[in-house]
């Protein structure tokens, strides 16, 4: 061997890092499963329309006040539903970001 040559080290350091990554993957999967069970609800039009989203950005409920339907203003109803859906999506994304933030920062430490 050439003078000053050092064999690559792989030993315990790599094994420990792989174990940490495996644990992180398990924790991320658990957090994602929890997100599927969490819900956010946004209401617009003074409570006339509400939309509930899961933490996985799936719409799970739309509630429209029956009194709103008496006026039969389709354009207004469409605007209210659209606004409520977008607000609920934003809230759902924020919930997801909060839940996944610790993993994002950890992955940065691993060079990802």
Biotite code that builds the C-alpha atoms (Angstrom):
import biotite.structure as struc

atoms = struc.array([
    struc.Atom([0.000, 0.000, 0.000], chain_id="A", res_id=1, res_name="UNK", atom_name="CA", element="C"),
    struc.Atom([1.092, 3.517, -0.694], chain_id="A", res_id=2, res_name="UNK", atom_name="CA", element="C"),
    struc.Atom([2.375, 5.600, 2.155], chain_id="A", res_id=3, res_name="UNK", atom_name="CA", element="C"),
    struc.Atom([-0.417, 7.662, 3.708], chain_id="A", res_id=4, res_name="UNK", atom_name="CA", element="C"),
    struc.Atom([-3.207, 5.448, 2.279], chain_id="A", res_id=5, res_name="UNK", atom_name="CA", element="C"),
    struc.Atom([-6.205, 5.043, 4.519], chain_id="A", res_id=6, res_name="UNK", atom_name="CA", element="C"),
    struc.Atom([-8.774, 2.409, 3.819], chain_id="A", res_id=7, res_name="UNK", atom_name="CA", element="C"),
    struc.Atom([-12.324, 3.728, 3.593], chain_id="A", res_id=8, res_name="UNK", atom_name="CA", element="C"),
    struc.Atom([-14.124, 3.469, 6.882], chain_id="A", res_id=9, res_name="UNK", atom_name="CA", element="C"),
    struc.Atom([-17.610, 2.107, 6.803], chain_id="A", res_id=10, res_name="UNK", atom_name="CA", element="C"),
    struc.Atom([-18.045, 0.272, 10.062], chain_id="A", res_id=11, res_name="UNK", atom_name="CA", element="C"),
    struc.Atom([-20.158, 1.520, 12.901], chain_id="A", res_id=12, res_name="UNK", atom_name="CA", element="C"),
    struc.Atom([-20.671, 5.058, 11.598], chain_id="A", res_id=13, res_name="UNK", atom_name="CA", element="C"),
    struc.Atom([-22.558, 3.949, 8.516], chain_id="A", res_id=14, res_name="UNK", atom_name="CA", element="C"),
    struc.Atom([-24.533, 1.310, 10.399], chain_id="A", res_id=15, res_name="UNK", atom_name="CA", element="C"),
    struc.Atom([-25.596, 3.866, 12.978], chain_id="A", res_id=16, res_name="UNK", atom_name="CA", element="C"),
    struc.Atom([-26.648, 6.340, 10.293], chain_id="A", res_id=17, res_name="UNK", atom_name="CA", element="C"),
    struc.Atom([-28.655, 3.659, 8.483], chain_id="A", res_id=18, res_name="UNK", atom_name="CA", element="C"),
    struc.Atom([-30.408, 2.787, 11.753], chain_id="A", res_id=19, res_name="UNK", atom_name="CA", element="C"),
    struc.Atom([-31.225, 6.471, 12.287], chain_id="A", res_id=20, res_name="UNK", atom_name="CA", element="C"),
    struc.Atom([-32.618, 6.768, 8.765], chain_id="A", res_id=21, res_name="UNK", atom_name="CA", element="C"),
    struc.Atom([-34.738, 3.631, 9.244], chain_id="A", res_id=22, res_name="UNK", atom_name="CA", element="C"),
    struc.Atom([-36.107, 5.040, 12.516], chain_id="A", res_id=23, res_name="UNK", atom_name="CA", element="C"),
    struc.Atom([-36.807, 8.364, 10.812], chain_id="A", res_id=24, res_name="UNK", atom_name="CA", element="C"),
    struc.Atom([-38.698, 6.603, 8.014], chain_id="A", res_id=25, res_name="UNK", atom_name="CA", element="C"),
    struc.Atom([-40.813, 4.775, 10.590], chain_id="A", res_id=26, res_name="UNK", atom_name="CA", element="C"),
    struc.Atom([-41.600, 8.006, 12.427], chain_id="A", res_id=27, res_name="UNK", atom_name="CA", element="C"),
    struc.Atom([-42.494, 9.752, 9.163], chain_id="A", res_id=28, res_name="UNK", atom_name="CA", element="C"),
    struc.Atom([-44.864, 6.945, 8.197], chain_id="A", res_id=29, res_name="UNK", atom_name="CA", element="C"),
    struc.Atom([-46.551, 7.204, 11.594], chain_id="A", res_id=30, res_name="UNK", atom_name="CA", element="C"),
    struc.Atom([-46.903, 10.992, 11.267], chain_id="A", res_id=31, res_name="UNK", atom_name="CA", element="C"),
    struc.Atom([-48.421, 10.597, 7.795], chain_id="A", res_id=32, res_name="UNK", atom_name="CA", element="C"),
    struc.Atom([-50.911, 8.038, 9.127], chain_id="A", res_id=33, res_name="UNK", atom_name="CA", element="C"),
    struc.Atom([-51.865, 10.454, 11.921], chain_id="A", res_id=34, res_name="UNK", atom_name="CA", element="C"),
    struc.Atom([-52.386, 13.215, 9.353], chain_id="A", res_id=35, res_name="UNK", atom_name="CA", element="C"),
    struc.Atom([-54.961, 11.075, 7.564], chain_id="A", res_id=36, res_name="UNK", atom_name="CA", element="C"),
    struc.Atom([-57.000, 11.014, 10.789], chain_id="A", res_id=37, res_name="UNK", atom_name="CA", element="C"),
    struc.Atom([-56.753, 14.746, 11.516], chain_id="A", res_id=38, res_name="UNK", atom_name="CA", element="C"),
    struc.Atom([-59.237, 17.207, 10.040], chain_id="A", res_id=39, res_name="UNK", atom_name="CA", element="C"),
    struc.Atom([-59.507, 20.956, 9.552], chain_id="A", res_id=40, res_name="UNK", atom_name="CA", element="C"),
    struc.Atom([-62.744, 22.812, 8.842], chain_id="A", res_id=41, res_name="UNK", atom_name="CA", element="C"),
    struc.Atom([-63.056, 26.233, 7.243], chain_id="A", res_id=42, res_name="UNK", atom_name="CA", element="C"),
    struc.Atom([-66.262, 28.239, 7.115], chain_id="A", res_id=43, res_name="UNK", atom_name="CA", element="C"),
    struc.Atom([-67.171, 31.164, 4.830], chain_id="A", res_id=44, res_name="UNK", atom_name="CA", element="C"),
    struc.Atom([-70.160, 33.413, 4.284], chain_id="A", res_id=45, res_name="UNK", atom_name="CA", element="C"),
    struc.Atom([-70.875, 33.751, 7.990], chain_id="A", res_id=46, res_name="UNK", atom_name="CA", element="C"),
    struc.Atom([-71.238, 30.001, 8.351], chain_id="A", res_id=47, res_name="UNK", atom_name="CA", element="C"),
    struc.Atom([-73.214, 29.473, 5.155], chain_id="A", res_id=48, res_name="UNK", atom_name="CA", element="C"),
    struc.Atom([-70.655, 27.033, 3.718], chain_id="A", res_id=49, res_name="UNK", atom_name="CA", element="C"),
    struc.Atom([-68.118, 24.899, 5.525], chain_id="A", res_id=50, res_name="UNK", atom_name="CA", element="C"),
    struc.Atom([-65.574, 22.459, 4.128], chain_id="A", res_id=51, res_name="UNK", atom_name="CA", element="C"),
    struc.Atom([-63.667, 19.816, 6.079], chain_id="A", res_id=52, res_name="UNK", atom_name="CA", element="C"),
    struc.Atom([-60.349, 18.450, 4.800], chain_id="A", res_id=53, res_name="UNK", atom_name="CA", element="C"),
    struc.Atom([-58.148, 15.679, 6.105], chain_id="A", res_id=54, res_name="UNK", atom_name="CA", element="C"),
    struc.Atom([-54.471, 16.255, 6.813], chain_id="A", res_id=55, res_name="UNK", atom_name="CA", element="C"),
    struc.Atom([-53.817, 14.468, 3.525], chain_id="A", res_id=56, res_name="UNK", atom_name="CA", element="C"),
    struc.Atom([-55.677, 17.196, 1.580], chain_id="A", res_id=57, res_name="UNK", atom_name="CA", element="C"),
    struc.Atom([-58.736, 15.062, 0.934], chain_id="A", res_id=58, res_name="UNK", atom_name="CA", element="C"),
    struc.Atom([-62.122, 16.762, 1.137], chain_id="A", res_id=59, res_name="UNK", atom_name="CA", element="C"),
    struc.Atom([-64.233, 14.810, 3.623], chain_id="A", res_id=60, res_name="UNK", atom_name="CA", element="C"),
    struc.Atom([-67.282, 17.070, 4.017], chain_id="A", res_id=61, res_name="UNK", atom_name="CA", element="C"),
    struc.Atom([-69.071, 20.048, 2.481], chain_id="A", res_id=62, res_name="UNK", atom_name="CA", element="C"),
    struc.Atom([-71.937, 21.583, 4.439], chain_id="A", res_id=63, res_name="UNK", atom_name="CA", element="C"),
    struc.Atom([-74.248, 24.208, 2.933], chain_id="A", res_id=64, res_name="UNK", atom_name="CA", element="C"),
    struc.Atom([-76.782, 26.064, 5.055], chain_id="A", res_id=65, res_name="UNK", atom_name="CA", element="C"),
    struc.Atom([-80.223, 25.230, 3.581], chain_id="A", res_id=66, res_name="UNK", atom_name="CA", element="C"),
    struc.Atom([-81.236, 28.892, 3.962], chain_id="A", res_id=67, res_name="UNK", atom_name="CA", element="C"),
    struc.Atom([-78.592, 29.799, 1.412], chain_id="A", res_id=68, res_name="UNK", atom_name="CA", element="C"),
    struc.Atom([-80.307, 27.596, -1.156], chain_id="A", res_id=69, res_name="UNK", atom_name="CA", element="C"),
    struc.Atom([-83.588, 29.501, -0.828], chain_id="A", res_id=70, res_name="UNK", atom_name="CA", element="C"),
    struc.Atom([-82.060, 32.477, -2.617], chain_id="A", res_id=71, res_name="UNK", atom_name="CA", element="C"),
    struc.Atom([-80.953, 30.172, -5.469], chain_id="A", res_id=72, res_name="UNK", atom_name="CA", element="C"),
    struc.Atom([-77.982, 32.380, -6.438], chain_id="A", res_id=73, res_name="UNK", atom_name="CA", element="C"),
    struc.Atom([-75.816, 29.713, -8.059], chain_id="A", res_id=74, res_name="UNK", atom_name="CA", element="C"),
    struc.Atom([-72.880, 32.022, -8.769], chain_id="A", res_id=75, res_name="UNK", atom_name="CA", element="C"),
    struc.Atom([-72.678, 33.170, -5.162], chain_id="A", res_id=76, res_name="UNK", atom_name="CA", element="C"),
    struc.Atom([-72.895, 29.557, -3.932], chain_id="A", res_id=77, res_name="UNK", atom_name="CA", element="C"),
    struc.Atom([-70.127, 28.511, -6.321], chain_id="A", res_id=78, res_name="UNK", atom_name="CA", element="C"),
    struc.Atom([-67.896, 31.331, -5.072], chain_id="A", res_id=79, res_name="UNK", atom_name="CA", element="C"),
    struc.Atom([-68.536, 30.411, -1.447], chain_id="A", res_id=80, res_name="UNK", atom_name="CA", element="C"),
    struc.Atom([-67.779, 26.719, -2.030], chain_id="A", res_id=81, res_name="UNK", atom_name="CA", element="C"),
    struc.Atom([-64.630, 27.557, -3.982], chain_id="A", res_id=82, res_name="UNK", atom_name="CA", element="C"),
    struc.Atom([-63.415, 29.911, -1.260], chain_id="A", res_id=83, res_name="UNK", atom_name="CA", element="C"),
    struc.Atom([-64.159, 27.413, 1.500], chain_id="A", res_id=84, res_name="UNK", atom_name="CA", element="C"),
    struc.Atom([-62.355, 24.596, -0.345], chain_id="A", res_id=85, res_name="UNK", atom_name="CA", element="C"),
    struc.Atom([-59.276, 26.741, -0.931], chain_id="A", res_id=86, res_name="UNK", atom_name="CA", element="C"),
    struc.Atom([-59.185, 27.900, 2.690], chain_id="A", res_id=87, res_name="UNK", atom_name="CA", element="C"),
    struc.Atom([-59.546, 24.321, 3.916], chain_id="A", res_id=88, res_name="UNK", atom_name="CA", element="C"),
    struc.Atom([-56.756, 23.174, 1.582], chain_id="A", res_id=89, res_name="UNK", atom_name="CA", element="C"),
    struc.Atom([-54.483, 25.915, 2.915], chain_id="A", res_id=90, res_name="UNK", atom_name="CA", element="C"),
    struc.Atom([-55.248, 24.906, 6.498], chain_id="A", res_id=91, res_name="UNK", atom_name="CA", element="C"),
    struc.Atom([-54.664, 21.251, 5.678], chain_id="A", res_id=92, res_name="UNK", atom_name="CA", element="C"),
    struc.Atom([-51.293, 22.052, 4.103], chain_id="A", res_id=93, res_name="UNK", atom_name="CA", element="C"),
    struc.Atom([-50.306, 24.084, 7.172], chain_id="A", res_id=94, res_name="UNK", atom_name="CA", element="C"),
    struc.Atom([-51.267, 21.155, 9.405], chain_id="A", res_id=95, res_name="UNK", atom_name="CA", element="C"),
    struc.Atom([-49.176, 18.821, 7.254], chain_id="A", res_id=96, res_name="UNK", atom_name="CA", element="C"),
    struc.Atom([-46.213, 21.213, 7.252], chain_id="A", res_id=97, res_name="UNK", atom_name="CA", element="C"),
    struc.Atom([-46.346, 21.491, 11.049], chain_id="A", res_id=98, res_name="UNK", atom_name="CA", element="C"),
    struc.Atom([-46.539, 17.721, 11.478], chain_id="A", res_id=99, res_name="UNK", atom_name="CA", element="C"),
    struc.Atom([-43.737, 16.981, 9.010], chain_id="A", res_id=100, res_name="UNK", atom_name="CA", element="C"),
    struc.Atom([-41.396, 19.902, 9.903], chain_id="A", res_id=101, res_name="UNK", atom_name="CA", element="C"),
    struc.Atom([-39.267, 17.899, 12.368], chain_id="A", res_id=102, res_name="UNK", atom_name="CA", element="C"),
    struc.Atom([-38.551, 15.308, 9.677], chain_id="A", res_id=103, res_name="UNK", atom_name="CA", element="C"),
    struc.Atom([-37.695, 17.923, 7.086], chain_id="A", res_id=104, res_name="UNK", atom_name="CA", element="C"),
    struc.Atom([-35.075, 19.456, 9.378], chain_id="A", res_id=105, res_name="UNK", atom_name="CA", element="C"),
    struc.Atom([-33.697, 16.006, 10.295], chain_id="A", res_id=106, res_name="UNK", atom_name="CA", element="C"),
    struc.Atom([-33.346, 15.062, 6.639], chain_id="A", res_id=107, res_name="UNK", atom_name="CA", element="C"),
    struc.Atom([-31.386, 18.252, 6.081], chain_id="A", res_id=108, res_name="UNK", atom_name="CA", element="C"),
    struc.Atom([-28.913, 17.013, 8.684], chain_id="A", res_id=109, res_name="UNK", atom_name="CA", element="C"),
    struc.Atom([-28.415, 13.837, 6.668], chain_id="A", res_id=110, res_name="UNK", atom_name="CA", element="C"),
    struc.Atom([-27.605, 15.861, 3.561], chain_id="A", res_id=111, res_name="UNK", atom_name="CA", element="C"),
    struc.Atom([-30.955, 15.384, 1.801], chain_id="A", res_id=112, res_name="UNK", atom_name="CA", element="C"),
])
